[in-house]
Amino acid sequence: MTTHGFTLTAEGPFDFAASLRFVEDWPATSALPADGRALRFAYCAESDWLPIGVRVTGAPGGVAVATTRATGAGIRGEVARILSLDVDGAGFAKLGAADPVLGDLQRSSPGLRPVCFWSPWEAACWAVIVQRSSMLVASRLKQRIAERYGARVTVDGHPYAAFPPPVSLLDAGGLGLPAQKEEWLRGLARAALDGVLTTEHLRALAPEEALAELRALPGVGPFSAGLILIRGAGAPDAFPGDEPRLFAILREAYGLPEDAPAGAYRRLAEAWRPYRSWASFLFRASTYGDR
């Protein structure tokens, strides 16, 4: 492929190999790090909604990035967000020193940072598609939508179908989803084109405001709102107010009672500021199948 390149430097601990291992078991994306050395994917860039192919490899102190078209600050920022390299992580290790439970997780996955969806828009669509469905089935449906409505981009000789931009799904039908979900996706497309489902907008708000705004979107409940903000926009310091699976993991890890209220988990997470999202990600990633 014709490539354009740049590098991204990590502030604080970072292990690209750990990111690769995570993506290999994460069915929500179409990335295929088959050789164990590179992360390759295609998506519609949030900065202009045009398709782009990306190859990321490890480099001293960070990563080297090659793309199929010229990039500016917008796409550099998007790739940095996807790998959580847009956040200074130097203080994250200190949290583990103060919290032995979190510290054990950090030592078991050194340098692992949240790996995000290619865009908040794609995260929102995944949140709708996966509702009341297995992750495997949802990933196949999402891939089918990408192949039917998205652009195909070749990265290192491998074709990838980029998930379509919002305008392509405004009037789309026959997506293979229940009618209600298809209507929700069209509503999310309108919100994305209105600028609501963008990293810049969501991270400009306080996390509680962003979560409330997301919950007002069609088909988005408390769990989906947290997914979009944390794993879509890459907000580093948000804590979902209602996520039963995460609560169950924390309950076991910290020995909380079975009937612990949601407030108990929020109080626990206060000690993780300003990395509440990162800490929550490590706990979820420690449980097989909870991606």
N, C-alpha and C positions, 0 to 999 in steps of 0.2 A: 504494500500500500504506500501511497505518497504520504509521508509523515511530517508532522510538525511537532517539535518537542519542547519540553520544559521540565524543570525539577521542582519538587516540593520538599522543604526541610521540616522535620518534626521538632517541635519544642517540647522537651520532656521525653520519657520513655516511649518507644514505638517499635513494633516488630511487624514488618510487612508479611513475613511468613505466617504469623498468627492470623492476620486478616485473610490470607489465602485459605488457610485451613477452615476458617469460619464460613467463607463463601461456598466452599465445596459442599457443605451440608445445609445450605440455605436455599430452598427451592423457590423463593419469591422472585428471584432474578434469573435471567437467561445467561449469566456469566458462566464461562467454562474454563477454569484455570487448569486445563488438562495436563500441562507439563509441570505443574507445581512451582513454576517460577514467575509466571505472568498472570495478571488479571486482565481479561479482555471482555469488553462489553460494548454495546451500542445503545444509544438513547437519544431522545430529543432534548437538546440543551434548553434549560430553563431560560437562558438569556435571549434566545431567538426562536425557540421551538423547532429548529432545524436539526436533522439527524447528524450524529457524529459517532465515529468509532474511536475507542480508547484502548490503549495497552499500557498497563502499569507494571513496572518491575522495581525490585528493590535497588536502592542506591545508598551509599554511605550517608547516614543521618537522615534518610527519608526515602523518597521514591523518584524514579524517572518516568515521565509520562510522554507517550507518543500518541498523536491524534491524526485522524484522516483529513482534517481541514484546519486552516489557520485558527488560532485561538487568541482571545484577548483576556482581560482580567476576569470577565464573567465566567468563562469556562474553566480557567485556572481555579477560581473560587469554588466552582461546582465540584471539581475533582477533589479539591482539598476537603470540602464538606463531606463527600462520600466516604472518605477515609478518616474523617475526624482530625485532619491535619490543619484545620483552620482554627484550632483551639490550642492554647498553651497548656500542655498537660503536665508541666513540671510539678505542680502542686498535688497531683492525683495520688502519687505514691505516699505522700505525707498522711493522707486519709487512712491508708492501710496501716500505718504505724499506730494510729490512734484507735482503730477499729480492727481487732485481731481477726474477726470473721471475714471482713473485706480484704484484709491483708493476705489471708490464706488464698483467697481467690486470685489476687494479683500475682502472687508467687506461682500459682499453678498455670496462669496464662500471662506471663510477663510481656508487657508491651502491647497487649491486645486493646485496641480502641474500637468503639462502635463502628460498624460498617453500615452505611446508610443506603436507602433506596436511591436510585439515580436522580429522583426529584420528589418533592412533596406531592405533586400531581400523581405520579406513578404509585406512591405509597398510598394515597387516598383510594385509587382504583383497586389496588390489591386489598385494602381493608374491606371494600365492598364485595369483591369477588370471593374472598375466603370465608365470608360469613356463612355459618352453618354448612361448611364444606371442609373436607380434608385439605391439608396443604398441598398434597400431591395432585389432587383433582384441580384445585384452584390454580396451581402453577401451569397445568396443561391448558386450562381455559384462558389464562392470561397470555400464554404463548400463542394460542390460536388467534386471539384478538390482534396481537402484535403482527403475526404473519399475514393476516387479512387486511389490516388497516395501516400498518406501520411501514416504514421504509426499510429496505435491506441494505446493510452496510457490511463491507468485507474488511475484516481485521486480520492481518497476517494470513491471508488466504482462506479464512473461515468466515462464512456468511452469518450475520446476526440480524435478527429482526428487532428493530427498535420499537418499543411501545409507542403507539401513535400519539401525536400531540392533541391537546384538547379539541381543537377545531375539527379534527377528523371524527370525533365521537359525538359531536353536537346533534347530529341527525342520524347516527348509525343505529341500525337495528339488526336483528339476527345474529347477536353476539354469542348465542349459545347459553345465555343466562336467563333466569326467571325475569318476567316482564318488569317486576318491581326493581330488581337490581339494574336492569338496563336503563330505567328511568333515573335511578340514582346516579349512574355514571354520566348521563347527559347533564344532570344538575351539577355534578362536580366539574364537568367540562366548562360550564358557564362560570362557575366560581373561579376556576383557574384563569380563564380569559379575563375575568374582572380583577385579577391580581391578588385574590385571596389566598390561593394555594401556591404561594411563592415563598422561598426561603427568606427573602428580604423582608416581606411583610410579616411573616409569622415570628421571626426572631427579633423584630423591632418591638413586639409587644411583650409585656410581662407574661411568663408562662401560664398563669391562671387565666389571663385575658385571652391568650391564644387558644387555650383548650376550650374555653367557653365559646369562642367564635367558631371553632371547628365543629363543636357539637351541634351548632345550628345548621350545619350543612346537611343535605339529604343523605340518609343512610349512615351517618356518622354518629356513633354513640361514644361513651366515655373511653372504652378500650381503643377504638379506632382513632379518636382524637389524639390520644397519647402516642399511638404508633406514628401518625402523620407528623406530629411536632418533633418527636424524639428521633425516629428513624427515617423520617422524610426530610424535615428541615434541619435536622442535626443539632437541635437545641441542646446544649451540654448540661443545662441545669434545670430540668423539669422532672416532676415526679407525677405519674398518673394517679388520679384520685381513686380509681376503681379498676383494678386489674387482678382478678382472682388467682391466675396462675402465678404471677409475681408474688402476690401476698402469701400463697401457699409455700413458695420457695423460701421467703423470708421468715415465715412462721417456723419452718423446720430448722433453718440455719440459726435463728436467734432464740429458739425455744419459747416462742410466744404462745399464749393459750389459743385454743381452737376458735374461741368466740371473740378474739381480739378485734376491736372496731377499726375502721379504716384510718381513724385518727392516730392509732398506735403506729401504723406503718409510716404515716407522714411524719410523725415525730422522730421515728428511727432514721428516716431519710434526711432530716434536717442536718445531721452530723456530716453528711456527704457534700454539702454545699461547698463550692460552686460546681460540683460534678455529679449531681444526683442522677442525671441520665446515664452517665458512664458507669456508675456503680450498679444501677439497675440492670444495665446491659450485661455486665459480668455475671450477675446472678442468673439472669435468664439464659445466657449462653452456656452456663454450667450444667444445664439440664437438657438432656438429649431431646431433640425434636422441638424444643421451645425456641424458635428463631424469630 
